[in-house]
Amino acid sequence: MKRRPHLRKTLVLWLRLLLGLVLPLTASAPGSTQAPQRVVTVNLCLDQIALRLAAPGQLAGVSMLSHDPRLSVLVDQARAIAPVRPSVEAILALRPDLVIFDAVAQSGLKDLVRRAGVAVLEVPWAASLAEAETLFGQIAAALGRLEVGRAVVADMRRQRSGLASQSRPVALAAVLQANGATTGKGSLMGELLHLAGFRNLAAELGIPAYGRWSLETVLAGRPDLLVIDAEANLDPARATEFVDHAALRSLAGKAHVVSVPTKYAICAGPENFHAIRLLAEARR
């Protein structure tokens, strides 16, 4: 009798898991003295860090989002590495000896990877430049690339020192995203605005890091700067109608408008300094 396709797929998966349990010593633990040779990341922001730190050939897979030029600042590097879906079959097919995950996501997937005998490193989400520096150090240690990690962090600190506004932020900025979304209190963009010399209107209104607001709220706030991602609005859709609304266009005649592509502010890391430069130029 022929096996059904889904049963065959299940049998293959469990065979891989059993093999991993029989041969657990083939995996390098995060604290091991031997650097992992085949590392996989399945999170855009972790991809960007690993791409900067890994030795040539050390990365075996990165998330599919890292191949998207709208989201990834290292798309050319990423496209030289296999894209991987967040599934145990796709991950194990790359024969990794270390998989790096966000600490608060994909718990079921982490368990399956561990049961296959593959080492897992869980790291926290970085929502600020300081947290990004810590994360670079943690992942650099796991990859056996401490010196590279120190160099990246040192460069981040140098850039921050050179770009941070020396004056108290006075001008008011409003970040406008699709579907009425914005970045408010405690957000990475809020920190970047502050370093560039701006106050964050959404934060001052008590809107959380990833919140929403109405068009009326934006207009009533009378911001001095409108921050948009012009690249995201090249193909108009209902999601971007909020950004392109006629009332906001009239406000744009009184306020400065700056385009900060999402890829420079979606993850905390060296790419943020390009966003700070774009914002700082809008103050002149």
C-alpha positions as CSV (number, residue, x, y, z in Angstrom):
1,M,0.0,0.0,0.0
2,K,1.4,3.5,-0.9
3,R,2.1,5.9,1.9
4,R,0.4,9.2,1.7
5,P,2.7,12.2,1.1
6,H,2.0,13.8,4.5
7,L,2.8,10.5,6.3
8,R,6.1,10.2,4.3
9,K,7.1,13.8,5.3
10,T,6.3,13.0,9.0
11,L,8.4,9.8,8.9
12,V,11.3,11.7,7.3
13,L,11.1,14.4,10.0
14,W,11.1,11.9,12.9
15,L,14.0,10.0,11.3
16,R,16.0,13.2,11.3
17,L,15.1,13.9,14.9
18,L,16.0,10.3,16.0
19,L,19.4,10.5,14.3
20,G,20.0,13.8,16.1
21,L,19.3,12.2,19.4
22,V,21.6,9.3,18.7
23,L,24.5,11.6,17.6
24,P,24.2,14.6,20.0
25,L,27.9,15.1,20.2
26,T,28.1,16.4,16.6
27,A,26.6,19.7,17.8
28,S,28.6,22.5,19.2
29,A,27.2,24.0,22.4
30,P,27.0,27.8,22.6
31,G,29.6,27.7,25.4
32,S,31.9,25.3,23.6
33,T,35.6,26.2,23.0
34,Q,35.2,25.0,19.4
35,A,33.6,27.6,17.1
36,P,30.5,26.4,15.3
37,Q,31.0,25.8,11.6
38,R,27.5,25.9,10.2
39,V,25.3,28.5,11.8
40,V,21.7,29.3,11.0
41,T,19.6,32.4,11.9
42,V,15.9,32.7,11.3
43,N,15.3,36.3,12.4
44,L,16.0,39.4,10.3
45,C,17.7,41.3,13.0
46,L,19.8,38.4,14.1
47,D,20.7,37.8,10.5
48,Q,22.1,41.3,10.2
49,I,24.3,40.8,13.2
50,A,25.5,37.4,12.2
51,L,26.3,38.6,8.7
52,R,28.6,41.3,10.1
53,L,30.3,38.9,12.6
54,A,30.6,35.5,10.9
55,A,33.7,34.2,9.3
56,P,33.6,33.3,5.5
57,G,31.5,30.2,5.1
58,Q,30.4,30.1,8.8
59,L,26.8,31.0,8.0
60,A,24.8,28.2,6.5
61,G,21.4,29.9,6.4
62,V,19.6,33.2,7.1
63,S,16.0,34.2,7.1
64,M,14.2,34.9,3.8
65,L,13.6,38.5,4.9
66,S,17.3,39.1,4.7
67,H,17.0,38.6,0.9
68,D,14.5,41.5,0.7
69,P,16.2,44.8,-0.2
70,R,13.4,46.8,1.4
71,L,14.2,45.3,4.8
72,S,17.8,44.1,4.7
73,V,20.8,46.5,4.7
74,L,23.1,43.6,3.9
75,V,21.0,42.0,1.1
76,D,24.0,41.4,-1.2
77,Q,25.8,39.4,1.5
78,A,22.6,37.6,2.5
79,R,21.9,36.5,-1.1
80,A,25.1,34.6,-1.1
81,I,23.7,32.4,1.7
82,A,20.8,30.0,1.6
83,P,17.4,31.5,2.7
84,V,15.7,29.3,5.3
85,R,12.1,29.1,6.3
86,P,11.3,28.9,10.1
87,S,10.6,25.2,10.1
88,V,12.5,22.3,11.5
89,E,12.7,20.5,8.2
90,A,14.2,23.6,6.4
91,I,16.7,24.2,9.3
92,L,17.9,20.6,9.6
93,A,18.3,20.3,5.9
94,L,21.2,22.8,6.2
95,R,23.0,20.5,8.8
96,P,23.6,23.3,11.3
97,D,25.7,22.9,14.5
98,L,24.2,26.1,16.0
99,V,20.9,27.9,15.4
100,I,20.4,31.4,16.9
101,F,16.8,32.4,17.9
102,D,15.1,35.3,19.5
103,A,14.5,34.4,23.1
104,V,10.8,35.1,23.2
105,A,9.7,33.5,19.9
106,Q,9.3,30.1,18.2
107,S,9.5,28.0,21.4
108,G,8.1,24.9,19.7
109,L,10.6,25.2,16.9
110,K,13.5,25.6,19.3
111,D,12.4,22.4,21.1
112,L,12.4,20.4,17.9
113,V,15.8,21.7,16.9
114,R,17.2,20.8,20.3
115,R,15.7,17.3,20.1
116,A,17.5,16.9,16.9
117,G,20.8,17.3,18.8
118,V,21.5,20.8,17.4
119,A,22.8,23.5,19.7
120,V,20.5,26.5,20.2
121,L,21.4,30.0,21.3
122,E,18.6,32.2,22.5
123,V,19.2,35.9,22.7
124,P,17.1,38.9,23.7
125,W,15.5,41.4,21.3
126,A,17.6,44.6,21.1
127,A,15.4,47.7,21.2
128,S,18.2,50.3,21.6
129,L,21.8,50.9,20.5
130,A,23.1,49.9,23.9
131,E,21.2,46.6,23.8
132,A,22.5,46.1,20.3
133,E,26.1,46.5,21.5
134,T,25.4,43.8,24.2
135,L,23.9,41.5,21.6
136,F,26.8,41.9,19.2
137,G,29.1,40.8,22.0
138,Q,27.0,37.8,22.9
139,I,26.7,36.5,19.3
140,A,30.4,37.2,18.6
141,A,31.3,35.0,21.6
142,A,29.1,32.2,20.3
143,L,30.6,32.4,16.9
144,G,34.2,32.5,18.2
145,R,34.6,36.0,16.7
146,L,35.1,38.1,19.8
147,E,37.6,40.5,18.2
148,V,35.3,41.2,15.3
149,G,32.5,41.9,17.7
150,R,34.6,44.3,19.7
151,A,35.5,46.2,16.6
152,V,31.9,46.5,15.5
153,V,30.9,47.8,19.0
154,A,33.8,50.2,19.1
155,D,32.8,51.6,15.7
156,M,29.2,52.0,16.8
157,R,30.3,54.0,19.9
158,R,32.5,56.2,17.8
159,Q,29.7,57.0,15.4
160,R,27.3,57.7,18.2
161,S,29.7,60.1,19.8
162,G,30.2,61.9,16.5
163,L,26.5,62.1,15.4
164,A,24.6,62.7,18.6
165,S,23.1,66.2,18.8
166,Q,24.8,68.2,21.5
167,S,21.7,70.5,22.0
168,R,18.5,69.7,23.9
169,P,15.9,68.3,21.5
170,V,13.3,71.0,20.8
171,A,11.8,70.3,17.3
172,L,8.9,67.8,17.2
173,A,8.9,64.8,14.9
174,A,6.0,62.5,13.8
175,V,6.8,59.1,12.4
176,L,4.2,58.0,9.9
177,Q,3.9,54.4,8.8
178,A,1.3,52.3,6.9
179,N,-2.1,51.7,8.4
180,G,-1.7,54.6,10.8
181,A,1.1,53.0,12.7
182,T,3.9,54.9,14.4
183,T,6.8,54.3,16.8
184,G,6.2,55.8,20.2
185,K,7.6,55.5,23.8
186,G,10.6,53.3,24.2
187,S,11.0,52.6,20.5
188,L,14.3,52.4,18.6
189,M,13.1,55.2,16.3
190,G,12.5,57.3,19.4
191,E,16.1,57.0,20.4
192,L,17.3,57.8,16.9
193,L,15.1,60.9,16.8
194,H,16.5,62.0,20.2
195,L,20.1,61.5,19.0
196,A,19.3,63.6,15.9
197,G,17.9,66.4,18.0
198,F,14.1,65.8,17.8
199,R,11.3,65.0,20.3
200,N,9.0,62.2,19.4
201,L,5.4,63.4,19.2
202,A,4.0,59.8,19.6
203,A,6.0,59.2,22.7
204,E,4.9,62.5,24.3
205,L,1.3,61.5,23.6
206,G,1.9,58.2,25.5
207,I,1.7,56.0,22.5
208,P,3.6,52.7,23.0
209,A,6.7,51.7,21.0
210,Y,4.6,50.0,18.3
211,G,1.3,51.9,18.3
212,R,-1.2,53.6,16.1
213,W,-2.8,57.1,16.0
214,S,-5.3,58.9,14.0
215,L,-4.8,61.5,11.3
216,E,-6.5,64.1,13.5
217,T,-4.0,63.4,16.3
218,V,-1.0,64.0,14.0
219,L,-2.5,67.2,12.7
220,A,-3.3,68.5,16.2
221,G,0.3,67.8,17.3
222,R,1.6,70.2,14.6
223,P,5.0,68.4,14.2
224,D,8.0,70.2,12.7
225,L,9.1,67.1,10.9
226,L,7.3,64.2,9.2
227,V,9.3,61.0,9.0
228,I,8.1,58.6,6.3
229,D,9.5,55.7,4.2
230,A,9.1,57.1,0.7
231,E,10.3,53.7,-0.8
232,A,7.3,51.9,0.9
233,N,4.9,54.4,-0.7
234,L,6.1,54.0,-4.3
235,D,3.3,51.5,-4.9
236,P,0.2,53.1,-3.4
237,A,-2.3,50.9,-1.6
238,R,-4.9,51.2,1.1
239,A,-2.2,50.6,3.7
240,T,-0.4,53.8,2.7
241,E,-3.4,56.0,2.3
242,F,-2.8,57.5,5.8
243,V,0.6,58.7,4.8
244,D,-0.5,60.1,1.4
245,H,-3.7,61.8,2.8
246,A,-4.3,65.3,1.4
247,A,-4.4,66.8,4.9
248,L,-1.0,65.6,5.6
249,R,0.3,66.9,2.3
250,S,-0.9,70.3,3.4
251,L,0.9,69.9,6.7
252,A,4.0,68.9,4.7
253,G,4.0,72.5,3.3
254,K,4.6,73.8,6.9
255,A,6.8,71.0,8.2
256,H,9.9,69.4,6.8
257,V,9.5,65.9,5.4
258,V,12.3,63.3,5.5
259,S,12.4,59.8,4.1
260,V,14.0,57.2,6.3
261,P,13.8,53.7,4.7
262,T,12.5,51.1,7.1
263,K,15.6,48.9,6.7
264,Y,17.7,51.6,8.5
265,A,15.5,51.6,11.6
266,I,13.8,48.2,11.9
267,C,16.8,46.6,13.7
268,A,19.2,48.1,16.3
269,G,22.7,48.1,14.9
270,P,25.3,50.0,12.8
271,E,22.7,50.8,10.1
272,N,20.9,53.1,12.5
273,F,23.6,55.8,12.1
274,H,22.5,56.3,8.5
275,A,19.0,57.0,9.8
276,I,20.4,59.5,12.4
277,R,22.3,61.3,9.6
278,L,19.1,61.6,7.5
279,L,17.2,63.0,10.5
280,A,20.0,65.3,11.5
281,E,20.2,66.8,8.0
282,A,16.4,67.6,8.3
283,R,17.2,70.0,11.2
284,R,19.4,72.3,9.1
